Amino acid sequence: MSVSATSPSLNRLLLLSPVLLTLLCLIAIPLGIMGYISLLPRNLYGGVDWGADWHWQSYIQLFFQEDFDGNLEVNWVYAQALLRSVLQAGGTTVLCFLFGFPVALWMTSLSERSRNLMVLLITIPFWTNLLIRNYAWLIILREHGWLAQSLNALFPQAGGITLLYNDFAVVVGLVYSFLPFMILPIYSTLEKLDWRLVEAAYDLGANRWKVLRRVILPLSMPGVVAGSLLVFVPSLGAFITPAILGGGKTLMIGNLIQQQFGTARNWPLGSSLSFLLLGLMLLALVLYALYARKAAKAVRQGAR
């Protein structure tokens, strides 16, 4: 029987089979292995005891620990790292929006040739390895660097300003790394904006602030939400930037996972931490999907 004679469902399945196979081999099977490892106990010498029975000990260990009498008590170490990661990722997202939205709005006022040039300039950092970019900030923010010396000269009463190995350095590195992910989606949305709406708002007596707040910003929300998601999700699991610019003093969930699979060799705990991080990312995606559905429903109702 020829392919043309088969049912439409089978044709769609055959067309989707390369994508489904890729998702199965690169996502579903590795996630299944990680889930299986998270349910096994840690081997005495590290790794996993493959022959042991399943249990939920690694997930319990995320929030509880045993005292000397064998009773469970709350363990705040991983919860604090998780909260710090969420706050760092949230702060990075807000700063990327504050810096990225004006840039994207300014880009829409340029000529087509200048726009393409700006898009090229924004994507240039992606041509350099992330590790090298973080080491560049390590040189800029170091104690005897030009930036720290300039600030100490301007504010001698501060008693020595430290820019490196703290939360500030981590946020700087994350904002620098993920700022293009905020600018490009917002620019893509603003580029398609009908600027006659802005002119109509001016004709009706609105000033620049009202036009920005009540016309431009609401119409650019799909790009803002998409950019926020693209910044928040990778910032939540970042571990290179906190390890280099934080100097090990700023412990985030990504660093904890790396430590469990590396030096600690506690694979079950690392797997459970990975699934906890995955759950947070899925929650962010679900919230985005709910927002997109609500926005699409509002557009359909407005069209009626």
Backbone bond lengths (Angstrom), bond angles and torsions (degrees), N, CA, C in turn:
res aa  C-N    CA-C-N  psi(-1)  N-CA   C-N-CA  omega(-1)  CA-C   N-CA-C  phi
1 M - - - 1.469 - - 1.517 109.02 -
2 S 1.314 117.38 131.53 1.457 122.26 -178.04 1.520 109.96 -75.37
3 V 1.357 113.52 162.74 1.461 119.02 179.95 1.515 111.07 -65.42
4 S 1.366 115.81 -34.74 1.459 119.65 -178.48 1.519 112.24 -66.18
5 A 1.345 116.86 -23.44 1.454 120.40 -178.26 1.520 112.53 -88.53
6 T 1.277 118.74 -7.47 1.451 121.64 -179.27 1.516 110.34 -75.93
7 S 1.326 116.03 168.61 1.458 121.22 -178.08 1.522 110.57 -72.25
8 P 1.354 117.62 156.76 1.477 120.28 178.08 1.517 112.84 -60.26
9 S 1.342 117.20 -34.47 1.471 120.12 179.55 1.518 111.04 -63.95
10 L 1.333 116.70 -42.11 1.452 119.77 179.19 1.520 111.28 -67.86
11 N 1.331 116.75 -36.30 1.470 119.95 176.96 1.524 111.17 -62.66
12 R 1.335 116.52 -43.63 1.462 119.68 177.84 1.517 111.05 -63.38
13 L 1.334 115.99 -39.27 1.460 119.76 179.39 1.522 111.64 -64.13
14 L 1.337 116.33 -40.32 1.458 119.86 178.85 1.528 111.28 -66.86
15 L 1.336 116.76 -37.69 1.461 120.18 178.71 1.522 111.55 -68.65
16 L 1.334 116.23 -34.72 1.463 120.28 -178.61 1.529 113.37 -86.69
17 S 1.314 117.23 -8.29 1.467 120.04 -174.69 1.529 113.70 -59.01
18 P 1.360 121.59 -39.15 1.473 118.41 176.89 1.525 112.81 -62.33
19 V 1.348 116.45 -40.56 1.467 119.64 179.01 1.518 110.54 -67.63
20 L 1.335 116.55 -44.25 1.462 120.18 -179.93 1.525 111.30 -62.84
21 L 1.324 116.67 -39.92 1.464 120.28 178.97 1.526 110.89 -65.79
22 T 1.331 116.34 -40.08 1.466 119.96 178.27 1.523 111.10 -64.19
23 L 1.346 116.55 -45.22 1.465 120.23 178.34 1.525 111.49 -63.12
24 L 1.318 116.12 -37.11 1.458 120.00 -179.77 1.524 111.23 -66.74
25 C 1.329 116.71 -45.22 1.469 120.46 -175.17 1.529 112.59 -76.97
26 L 1.321 117.43 -34.88 1.464 120.52 -173.05 1.526 113.84 -99.18
27 I 1.336 117.99 -16.28 1.468 119.83 -177.83 1.527 111.45 -124.74
28 A 1.330 117.51 -57.40 1.462 120.09 -172.04 1.534 112.01 -65.43
29 I 1.333 117.18 -49.46 1.469 119.73 -178.34 1.526 111.76 -65.49
30 P 1.361 120.34 -46.13 1.476 118.58 176.04 1.521 113.32 -60.45
31 L 1.338 117.64 -38.21 1.457 119.66 177.51 1.527 111.13 -65.74
32 G 1.325 116.62 -38.18 1.458 119.88 176.48 1.521 112.04 -62.74
33 I 1.323 116.61 -41.70 1.473 120.31 177.81 1.522 110.64 -64.22
34 M 1.348 116.59 -42.79 1.468 120.16 178.79 1.528 110.44 -63.31
35 G 1.340 116.88 -41.42 1.453 119.67 178.12 1.516 111.83 -63.71
36 Y 1.323 117.26 -38.15 1.469 120.87 178.37 1.527 110.96 -66.97
37 I 1.330 116.78 -40.85 1.465 120.83 178.75 1.527 110.87 -64.49
38 S 1.344 117.02 -37.99 1.462 119.86 -178.28 1.523 112.76 -65.32
39 L 1.328 117.78 -19.13 1.459 121.65 -179.04 1.522 112.59 -96.34
40 L 1.329 117.75 1.75 1.458 121.78 -179.88 1.533 110.73 -104.92
41 P 1.333 117.56 156.40 1.470 119.55 177.90 1.526 111.28 -79.44
42 R 1.296 114.68 159.51 1.467 121.29 177.29 1.524 109.77 -75.00
43 N 1.323 114.91 137.92 1.456 119.93 175.48 1.522 110.26 -69.26
44 L 1.322 116.55 154.17 1.458 121.07 -178.18 1.512 111.79 -59.02
45 Y 1.313 118.16 -34.70 1.469 122.65 -178.76 1.521 112.28 -103.47
46 G 1.304 117.25 16.71 1.447 121.11 179.58 1.516 112.09 101.90
47 G 1.307 116.04 162.57 1.455 120.10 -178.66 1.518 110.48 85.78
48 V 1.348 116.46 -138.18 1.459 121.57 -173.49 1.526 109.05 -134.96
49 D 1.315 115.56 142.30 1.460 121.83 172.23 1.526 107.70 -89.42
50 W 1.332 116.19 93.72 1.464 121.12 -171.01 1.527 113.04 -66.45
51 G 1.298 118.01 -23.74 1.461 119.51 -176.69 1.509 114.39 -90.59
52 A 1.302 119.63 -0.72 1.462 122.64 -176.83 1.529 110.92 -81.53
53 D 1.320 114.93 166.67 1.460 121.04 178.19 1.529 110.32 -79.79
54 W 1.316 114.24 159.36 1.465 119.81 179.23 1.522 110.46 -71.58
55 H 1.302 116.34 148.98 1.465 121.91 171.57 1.525 108.58 -160.75
56 W 1.328 116.57 173.06 1.464 123.23 -175.93 1.525 111.81 -106.13
57 Q 1.332 116.62 22.81 1.453 120.01 -173.90 1.529 112.52 -62.19
58 S 1.316 117.43 -39.90 1.463 119.37 -177.67 1.529 111.61 -66.51
59 Y 1.339 117.54 -33.23 1.464 120.15 177.09 1.522 111.59 -74.14
60 I 1.349 116.12 -36.14 1.468 119.56 175.75 1.520 110.37 -65.38
61 Q 1.327 115.73 -35.04 1.463 120.89 -178.79 1.529 112.59 -66.74
62 L 1.327 117.44 -18.01 1.454 119.94 178.62 1.523 112.08 -65.36
63 F 1.337 116.81 -30.63 1.464 120.40 -174.54 1.531 113.32 -125.73
64 F 1.328 117.40 -10.75 1.458 119.84 -178.24 1.519 110.00 -135.56
65 Q 1.344 115.22 157.29 1.456 122.01 174.34 1.520 108.73 -143.13
66 E 1.320 115.48 156.92 1.460 120.14 -179.13 1.518 110.66 -89.68
67 D 1.324 116.18 138.23 1.460 120.04 174.62 1.524 109.11 -86.67
68 F 1.331 116.61 -170.82 1.464 120.27 -176.95 1.522 112.53 -66.75
69 D 1.325 117.61 -22.52 1.466 121.40 179.53 1.518 112.88 -92.92
70 G 1.325 116.81 1.85 1.456 120.12 179.73 1.512 114.77 85.89
71 N 1.337 117.14 7.49 1.464 121.06 178.32 1.526 110.04 -88.03
72 L 1.319 114.92 148.99 1.454 120.06 -179.79 1.530 110.37 -83.50
73 E 1.305 115.77 134.75 1.453 122.17 173.74 1.518 108.53 -132.42
74 V 1.331 115.37 155.62 1.455 120.42 -174.91 1.523 110.13 -67.63
75 N 1.330 115.37 133.12 1.463 122.16 177.08 1.529 108.42 -110.89
76 W 1.334 116.61 115.75 1.463 121.40 -174.09 1.523 112.99 -93.73
77 V 1.320 118.64 -1.18 1.463 120.70 -174.16 1.524 110.90 -62.19
78 Y 1.310 116.74 -53.42 1.461 120.48 -177.55 1.522 111.24 -72.84
79 A 1.343 117.49 -33.14 1.462 120.07 177.15 1.527 110.81 -65.12
80 Q 1.335 116.88 -38.87 1.457 119.97 177.91 1.524 111.47 -66.60
81 A 1.335 116.81 -41.13 1.461 120.07 177.24 1.525 110.73 -63.77
82 L 1.328 116.19 -39.00 1.461 120.11 178.15 1.525 111.17 -65.69
83 L 1.345 116.50 -44.70 1.461 120.14 178.90 1.521 110.99 -64.27
84 R 1.337 116.63 -40.46 1.463 119.81 177.90 1.524 110.58 -63.21
85 S 1.315 117.35 -38.80 1.459 120.89 179.36 1.526 110.93 -64.85
86 V 1.336 116.58 -42.85 1.463 120.34 179.77 1.529 110.26 -64.96
87 L 1.336 117.15 -43.28 1.460 120.43 179.56 1.530 111.28 -65.51
88 Q 1.350 116.44 -42.34 1.460 119.50 178.57 1.525 110.68 -63.71
89 A 1.318 116.49 -43.89 1.467 119.65 179.64 1.527 110.81 -66.27
90 G 1.339 116.92 -40.03 1.460 119.41 177.52 1.517 112.60 -65.24
91 G 1.342 116.48 -43.55 1.463 119.62 177.14 1.513 111.98 -63.56
92 T 1.326 116.93 -38.95 1.465 120.69 176.90 1.519 110.99 -62.47
93 T 1.327 116.91 -41.48 1.463 121.15 179.82 1.526 111.16 -64.11
94 V 1.337 116.91 -43.38 1.473 120.48 -179.96 1.523 110.51 -64.47
95 L 1.322 117.39 -44.71 1.466 120.21 -179.72 1.528 111.29 -66.02
96 C 1.317 116.54 -39.13 1.467 118.91 177.49 1.523 110.85 -62.81
97 F 1.332 117.11 -36.96 1.462 119.64 176.86 1.530 111.28 -67.19
98 L 1.335 116.84 -43.90 1.461 120.51 -178.55 1.526 111.75 -63.61
99 F 1.331 116.61 -36.10 1.460 120.05 178.10 1.530 112.46 -85.53
100 G 1.324 116.27 -34.42 1.460 119.88 -172.09 1.511 114.56 -81.93
101 F 1.338 117.72 -35.54 1.464 119.44 -177.52 1.528 112.44 -63.08
102 P 1.347 120.08 -47.29 1.475 118.05 177.30 1.522 113.13 -60.98
103 V 1.332 116.92 -36.10 1.467 119.50 179.02 1.523 110.44 -65.55
104 A 1.334 116.62 -45.07 1.461 120.17 179.47 1.525 111.29 -63.92
105 L 1.331 116.77 -40.01 1.458 120.50 178.38 1.528 111.47 -65.72
106 W 1.328 116.07 -39.48 1.466 119.58 177.92 1.523 111.58 -66.71
107 M 1.326 117.17 -35.90 1.458 120.62 -179.44 1.523 112.01 -63.02
108 T 1.333 116.90 -32.12 1.466 119.40 -179.36 1.529 112.18 -68.86
109 S 1.331 117.65 -18.86 1.465 120.63 179.68 1.526 112.78 -86.36
110 L 1.336 117.89 -4.75 1.455 121.48 -177.87 1.519 110.89 -86.99
111 S 1.310 115.23 168.19 1.463 120.37 174.45 1.527 109.48 -71.80
112 E 1.310 115.62 166.29 1.460 119.74 -176.79 1.533 111.46 -61.07
113 R 1.317 116.67 -40.19 1.464 120.06 179.51 1.529 110.85 -65.35
114 S 1.330 116.66 -42.20 1.467 120.17 179.27 1.525 111.17 -67.77
115 R 1.326 117.33 -34.91 1.467 120.26 176.61 1.520 111.21 -61.47
116 N 1.314 116.00 -48.00 1.468 119.72 179.34 1.524 111.50 -61.07
117 L 1.334 116.02 -37.41 1.458 119.54 177.44 1.522 111.28 -65.49
118 M 1.331 117.09 -41.56 1.457 120.27 178.98 1.528 111.58 -65.36
119 V 1.324 116.73 -40.08 1.472 119.38 176.74 1.525 110.46 -60.98
120 L 1.339 116.33 -39.72 1.462 120.60 177.00 1.524 111.18 -63.36
121 L 1.331 116.80 -43.90 1.466 120.45 -179.32 1.524 111.32 -64.97
122 I 1.329 116.80 -36.76 1.465 120.23 -179.46 1.521 111.23 -68.62
123 T 1.327 117.13 -33.72 1.465 120.44 -178.46 1.525 113.05 -85.75
124 I 1.329 118.46 -7.28 1.465 120.42 -179.30 1.531 112.83 -57.88
125 P 1.354 120.07 -41.16 1.481 118.09 178.86 1.516 114.61 -56.62
126 F 1.343 117.73 -26.01 1.453 119.79 178.71 1.524 112.13 -69.16
127 W 1.320 117.62 -14.67 1.454 120.38 178.86 1.523 111.82 -77.20
128 T 1.328 116.44 -12.95 1.461 121.72 -178.63 1.520 109.41 -107.68
129 N 1.309 116.86 143.13 1.455 121.41 179.75 1.522 111.16 -60.97
130 L 1.345 116.34 142.01 1.464 121.41 -178.72 1.519 111.80 -60.66
131 L 1.322 117.10 -35.14 1.459 120.60 179.80 1.525 110.95 -63.81
132 I 1.323 116.79 -42.44 1.473 120.60 179.35 1.516 110.72 -65.54
133 R 1.332 116.96 -39.35 1.464 119.91 179.78 1.521 111.57 -64.75
134 N 1.324 117.27 -37.10 1.462 120.04 178.07 1.531 111.36 -70.39
135 Y 1.328 116.87 -36.14 1.459 119.08 176.21 1.528 111.24 -68.33
136 A 1.321 117.56 -28.85 1.459 119.93 174.81 1.525 110.72 -64.25
137 W 1.329 116.76 -42.28 1.461 119.68 176.07 1.525 111.70 -68.64
138 L 1.322 116.63 -28.29 1.465 119.99 175.41 1.525 110.81 -62.27
139 I 1.318 116.31 -38.34 1.472 120.47 177.84 1.524 111.05 -71.67
140 I 1.345 116.40 -38.74 1.467 119.94 -177.92 1.528 111.31 -68.49
141 L 1.335 117.01 -41.54 1.461 121.18 -173.20 1.524 114.04 -92.65
142 R 1.322 118.87 0.28 1.468 120.11 -176.01 1.527 111.02 -62.36
143 E 1.317 114.56 164.69 1.469 120.97 -171.23 1.524 112.49 -59.34
144 H 1.327 117.69 -42.53 1.461 121.35 -178.29 1.532 111.92 -102.40
145 G 1.334 116.46 22.46 1.450 120.19 177.49 1.517 111.85 -77.72
146 W 1.329 115.04 169.40 1.464 119.28 -176.09 1.522 112.31 -65.10
147 L 1.342 117.48 -32.59 1.468 119.68 -178.47 1.529 110.86 -71.06
148 A 1.325 116.91 -46.30 1.466 120.04 179.68 1.517 111.23 -65.03
149 Q 1.323 117.86 -40.41 1.467 120.68 178.88 1.531 110.83 -65.94
150 S 1.320 117.50 -38.51 1.467 120.19 178.91 1.526 110.97 -65.35
151 L 1.327 117.37 -43.76 1.460 120.27 179.43 1.525 111.87 -66.49
152 N 1.324 116.91 -39.15 1.462 119.72 178.22 1.525 111.38 -67.60
153 A 1.345 116.94 -31.03 1.455 119.77 176.72 1.525 111.46 -72.45
154 L 1.340 116.85 -35.54 1.454 120.63 179.02 1.518 112.68 -76.76
155 F 1.335 116.66 -32.34 1.470 120.83 -178.39 1.529 109.55 -127.01
156 P 1.331 117.62 71.02 1.478 119.69 -178.85 1.522 112.65 -65.78
157 Q 1.336 117.22 -25.11 1.454 119.84 -178.91 1.526 112.71 -70.72
158 A 1.342 117.35 -13.18 1.464 120.29 179.72 1.520 112.40 -71.27
159 G 1.330 117.58 -16.74 1.463 120.40 176.73 1.505 114.77 76.21
160 G 1.311 117.85 29.89 1.462 120.71 178.79 1.514 112.06 96.66
161 I 1.315 116.99 102.73 1.466 122.35 -178.06 1.519 108.99 -89.64
162 T 1.328 115.68 127.69 1.461 122.13 179.11 1.524 109.02 -105.66
163 L 1.302 117.21 120.03 1.461 122.12 -177.38 1.517 113.28 -104.31
164 L 1.317 117.17 -12.41 1.461 120.81 -172.78 1.521 110.59 -112.91
165 Y 1.336 115.15 155.55 1.457 124.05 177.61 1.528 112.10 61.10
166 N 1.318 115.84 48.75 1.462 121.97 175.89 1.524 108.19 -153.49
167 D 1.345 115.56 -179.10 1.462 120.46 -178.98 1.528 111.87 -64.32
168 F 1.335 116.86 -33.03 1.460 120.21 179.29 1.530 110.85 -60.59
169 A 1.319 117.30 -46.19 1.463 121.10 -179.33 1.524 110.98 -63.60
170 V 1.330 116.46 -38.67 1.467 119.78 179.48 1.525 110.75 -64.92
171 V 1.332 117.01 -43.55 1.456 120.47 179.57 1.527 110.82 -64.39
172 V 1.333 117.24 -40.81 1.463 120.80 177.59 1.525 110.39 -59.03
173 G 1.324 116.32 -46.76 1.459 119.93 -179.66 1.521 112.48 -65.02
174 L 1.336 117.37 -39.37 1.464 120.31 179.95 1.525 111.29 -69.26
175 V 1.328 116.82 -41.62 1.467 119.90 178.88 1.523 110.49 -63.28
176 Y 1.323 116.17 -43.82 1.470 119.61 178.76 1.534 111.08 -62.69
177 S 1.330 116.80 -38.30 1.461 120.21 -176.13 1.521 112.56 -72.29
178 F 1.341 117.39 -37.02 1.465 120.71 -170.52 1.516 113.89 -111.23
179 L 1.330 119.01 3.17 1.458 120.55 178.77 1.530 113.01 -58.81
180 P 1.336 120.63 -40.98 1.479 118.81 177.42 1.520 113.56 -59.42
181 F 1.342 118.26 -29.65 1.457 120.97 179.00 1.521 111.81 -68.12
182 M 1.327 117.58 -19.75 1.454 121.37 175.86 1.525 111.17 -90.46
183 I 1.328 116.71 -40.00 1.464 120.04 -175.77 1.521 111.65 -66.74
184 L 1.310 117.40 -47.15 1.469 120.72 -172.00 1.529 113.74 -65.18
185 P 1.351 120.74 -44.76 1.479 117.94 176.61 1.522 113.21 -64.36
186 I 1.341 117.22 -38.83 1.465 119.29 179.06 1.527 109.94 -65.94
187 Y 1.328 116.86 -42.51 1.466 119.97 178.27 1.523 111.00 -62.80
188 S 1.320 116.62 -39.10 1.464 119.82 179.36 1.523 111.30 -62.71
189 T 1.338 117.17 -35.22 1.462 120.59 178.33 1.519 111.53 -75.52
190 L 1.329 117.04 -44.57 1.463 120.44 -178.43 1.523 112.03 -67.49
191 E 1.315 117.08 -28.23 1.461 120.08 -179.81 1.528 111.44 -64.11
192 K 1.347 116.07 -28.39 1.455 120.29 -178.96 1.528 112.35 -94.69
193 L 1.322 116.34 4.88 1.459 120.53 -177.02 1.531 110.88 -69.14
194 D 1.318 115.86 138.44 1.461 121.48 175.99 1.535 107.77 -82.39
195 W 1.320 116.48 102.31 1.459 120.66 -173.99 1.532 112.13 -73.69
196 R 1.316 117.73 -4.36 1.461 119.58 173.24 1.524 110.72 -67.45
197 L 1.342 116.14 -26.95 1.464 119.92 175.55 1.521 110.95 -65.99
198 V 1.328 116.43 -37.99 1.461 120.88 177.39 1.523 110.13 -65.92
199 E 1.328 116.51 -43.55 1.459 120.17 178.16 1.530 111.07 -62.88
200 A 1.314 116.80 -37.85 1.466 119.87 178.48 1.530 110.65 -65.93
201 A 1.340 116.71 -37.42 1.466 119.88 178.20 1.523 110.94 -64.64
202 Y 1.327 116.50 -39.72 1.471 119.86 176.21 1.533 110.96 -64.80
203 D 1.315 117.07 -40.45 1.458 120.72 179.80 1.526 111.87 -64.57
204 L 1.340 115.93 -28.70 1.465 119.97 179.90 1.523 112.55 -85.94
205 G 1.337 116.99 4.84 1.458 120.32 173.68 1.512 115.80 99.61
206 A 1.309 119.01 6.54 1.461 120.78 -179.96 1.525 110.26 -76.91
207 N 1.343 115.47 143.08 1.462 119.23 174.79 1.518 109.86 -87.69
208 R 1.339 116.78 -177.01 1.466 120.73 -175.45 1.525 111.77 -63.79
209 W 1.339 116.49 -39.71 1.461 119.44 -178.18 1.533 110.74 -65.50
210 K 1.348 117.03 -43.04 1.451 119.61 179.64 1.527 111.51 -67.09
211 V 1.327 116.36 -37.54 1.461 119.09 177.35 1.526 110.79 -63.08
212 L 1.325 116.05 -42.01 1.463 120.07 179.10 1.517 111.19 -66.06
213 R 1.329 116.24 -43.65 1.465 120.82 -173.63 1.521 113.04 -77.80
214 R 1.328 117.41 -34.26 1.460 119.70 -171.50 1.526 114.01 -108.85
215 V 1.325 117.54 -10.42 1.466 119.93 -179.90 1.533 111.17 -121.28
216 I 1.337 116.25 -61.50 1.468 119.93 -172.87 1.523 111.51 -67.95
217 L 1.337 116.87 -49.72 1.460 119.41 -176.43 1.525 113.40 -63.49
218 P 1.347 119.82 -45.53 1.478 118.25 176.99 1.525 113.27 -61.22
219 L 1.328 117.31 -38.88 1.462 119.65 -178.97 1.524 112.54 -72.88
220 S 1.331 117.10 -20.22 1.464 120.46 178.99 1.524 112.72 -94.80
221 M 1.329 118.05 4.12 1.461 120.90 -175.74 1.526 114.00 -60.05
222 P 1.349 121.10 -36.09 1.475 118.06 175.96 1.521 112.79 -57.55
223 G 1.341 117.35 -41.30 1.453 119.96 177.33 1.512 112.19 -70.28
224 V 1.336 117.16 -36.79 1.468 120.86 178.71 1.524 110.78 -64.29
225 V 1.321 116.23 -45.21 1.466 120.26 -179.41 1.530 110.54 -66.25
226 A 1.330 117.33 -43.08 1.463 120.27 178.52 1.526 110.99 -63.60
227 G 1.336 117.31 -43.59 1.457 120.40 177.78 1.509 112.21 -64.41
228 S 1.342 117.45 -39.73 1.461 120.78 178.15 1.518 110.92 -62.44
229 L 1.313 116.12 -39.53 1.460 119.93 178.65 1.523 111.02 -67.03
230 L 1.335 116.72 -41.97 1.461 120.85 179.75 1.525 112.25 -66.96
231 V 1.336 117.46 -24.13 1.458 120.81 178.43 1.527 110.70 -89.39
232 F 1.333 117.33 -44.39 1.465 121.29 -174.04 1.524 112.35 -65.76
233 V 1.336 116.48 -45.25 1.471 119.54 -174.23 1.536 112.20 -63.31
234 P 1.350 120.47 -52.36 1.471 118.36 178.32 1.529 113.25 -68.77
235 S 1.342 118.21 -29.66 1.463 120.02 177.47 1.517 110.72 -66.23
236 L 1.317 116.85 -32.96 1.458 120.74 -178.99 1.520 111.96 -64.97
237 G 1.322 117.22 -35.27 1.459 120.44 -178.49 1.516 114.43 -103.90
238 A 1.336 117.81 11.89 1.467 120.65 -178.49 1.525 110.64 -66.35
239 F 1.330 116.41 141.29 1.462 119.81 176.91 1.529 112.53 -135.95
240 I 1.343 117.95 -21.21 1.462 119.55 179.18 1.525 110.73 -69.89
241 T 1.322 116.70 -48.65 1.465 120.49 -179.15 1.520 112.23 -63.32
242 P 1.345 121.03 -47.19 1.470 119.18 176.80 1.524 113.26 -63.36
243 A 1.331 117.08 -32.60 1.466 119.00 -179.44 1.527 111.64 -70.56
244 I 1.336 117.54 -38.05 1.471 120.67 -176.90 1.523 111.31 -85.49
245 L 1.327 117.06 -54.96 1.459 120.45 -175.91 1.527 112.28 -82.00
246 G 1.325 116.92 -25.20 1.458 119.73 176.42 1.513 113.06 -85.22
247 G 1.333 116.62 -17.25 1.453 120.35 177.66 1.510 114.72 63.97
248 G 1.334 117.62 23.68 1.456 120.50 -178.38 1.515 113.48 81.08
249 K 1.337 118.19 -5.07 1.464 121.29 179.37 1.518 111.66 -85.08
250 T 1.317 117.17 -23.86 1.456 122.17 178.80 1.522 108.14 -105.67
251 L 1.323 116.31 95.69 1.453 121.78 -175.08 1.516 109.77 -88.87
252 M 1.322 115.81 119.18 1.459 121.81 178.07 1.517 109.25 -116.31
253 I 1.317 115.57 170.07 1.458 120.07 -173.20 1.523 111.74 -63.19
254 G 1.331 117.04 -33.47 1.460 119.95 177.41 1.513 112.47 -65.47
255 N 1.337 117.19 -38.35 1.460 120.99 177.04 1.521 111.26 -66.74
256 L 1.336 116.51 -37.73 1.463 120.23 178.52 1.527 111.15 -63.04
257 I 1.321 116.50 -42.61 1.462 119.78 178.93 1.523 110.44 -63.86
258 Q 1.331 116.41 -43.59 1.464 120.35 179.17 1.521 111.12 -62.20
259 Q 1.332 117.73 -39.13 1.459 121.26 179.77 1.529 111.42 -67.61
260 Q 1.333 117.12 -39.69 1.456 119.90 -178.19 1.528 111.81 -66.97
261 F 1.320 117.27 -36.18 1.464 119.94 177.60 1.523 112.15 -84.40
262 G 1.327 117.64 -14.72 1.459 121.73 -179.21 1.507 112.99 -101.94
263 T 1.311 116.54 -96.82 1.462 121.09 -173.00 1.522 113.21 -67.21
264 A 1.345 118.36 -40.99 1.468 120.13 -177.00 1.527 112.50 -76.05
265 R 1.319 117.96 -25.88 1.468 123.48 -179.28 1.523 111.99 54.12
266 N 1.320 115.25 37.63 1.464 120.85 176.68 1.531 107.23 -105.90
267 W 1.312 115.86 79.55 1.455 120.86 -174.66 1.533 113.59 -63.05
268 P 1.342 120.52 -40.92 1.470 118.90 178.55 1.526 112.92 -60.22
269 L 1.344 117.21 -42.65 1.459 119.51 178.75 1.529 110.90 -67.27
270 G 1.328 117.12 -40.01 1.460 120.12 176.21 1.517 112.02 -62.08
271 S 1.331 117.16 -38.53 1.468 120.44 178.22 1.516 111.32 -67.41
272 S 1.324 117.34 -41.55 1.469 119.65 178.93 1.528 110.94 -66.49
273 L 1.336 117.43 -37.92 1.460 120.32 174.71 1.531 110.88 -62.95
274 S 1.325 116.27 -38.24 1.463 120.37 178.18 1.520 111.32 -63.62
275 F 1.328 116.87 -41.06 1.461 119.46 179.28 1.528 111.37 -71.08
276 L 1.331 116.98 -32.04 1.462 119.50 174.06 1.522 110.50 -63.69
277 L 1.331 116.74 -43.56 1.458 120.85 176.81 1.521 111.42 -64.76
278 L 1.330 116.16 -39.96 1.464 120.50 177.68 1.522 110.99 -62.49
279 G 1.337 116.60 -38.35 1.453 120.21 177.94 1.522 112.24 -62.73
280 L 1.329 116.65 -40.60 1.462 119.98 177.51 1.529 111.34 -64.95
281 M 1.325 116.16 -40.65 1.464 119.05 178.57 1.529 111.44 -66.28
282 L 1.322 116.48 -39.59 1.466 119.49 177.52 1.521 110.68 -65.22
283 L 1.332 116.79 -35.58 1.460 119.93 176.65 1.527 110.86 -62.38
284 A 1.340 116.23 -42.54 1.472 119.62 177.21 1.528 110.65 -62.68
285 L 1.334 117.65 -39.77 1.468 120.33 178.88 1.523 111.77 -67.19
286 V 1.330 116.88 -37.80 1.467 120.18 178.34 1.523 110.39 -65.38
287 L 1.331 116.71 -42.96 1.463 119.72 177.75 1.524 110.95 -61.26
288 Y 1.346 116.00 -39.95 1.468 119.32 177.15 1.523 111.09 -64.49
289 A 1.336 117.15 -40.95 1.465 120.18 179.34 1.529 111.09 -64.81
290 L 1.325 117.12 -39.18 1.465 120.20 177.71 1.525 111.01 -65.04
291 Y 1.353 115.48 -40.46 1.462 118.70 177.87 1.527 110.43 -64.40
292 A 1.328 117.26 -43.83 1.468 120.38 -179.68 1.526 111.23 -62.50
293 R 1.324 116.57 -39.81 1.460 119.34 178.58 1.528 111.22 -66.29
294 K 1.333 115.71 -41.16 1.459 119.46 178.83 1.529 110.98 -65.20
295 A 1.345 116.45 -41.39 1.466 119.84 179.11 1.524 110.98 -65.32
296 A 1.337 117.31 -41.50 1.463 120.13 178.85 1.527 111.33 -64.63
297 K 1.331 116.51 -37.63 1.466 120.40 178.05 1.519 110.49 -65.65
298 A 1.344 116.56 -40.08 1.454 120.19 178.74 1.532 111.01 -65.27
299 V 1.330 117.18 -37.74 1.464 120.85 178.36 1.524 110.62 -65.49
300 R 1.338 117.26 -41.87 1.460 120.70 179.62 1.529 111.39 -64.82
301 Q 1.330 115.82 -40.79 1.460 119.22 178.32 1.522 111.23 -67.04
302 G 1.355 116.21 -36.79 1.457 119.09 177.90 1.508 112.12 -67.48
303 A 1.346 116.30 -34.03 1.470 119.94 179.40 1.529 111.61 -67.61
304 R 1.328 116.16 -27.89 1.458 118.92 178.64 1.531 111.48 -74.09
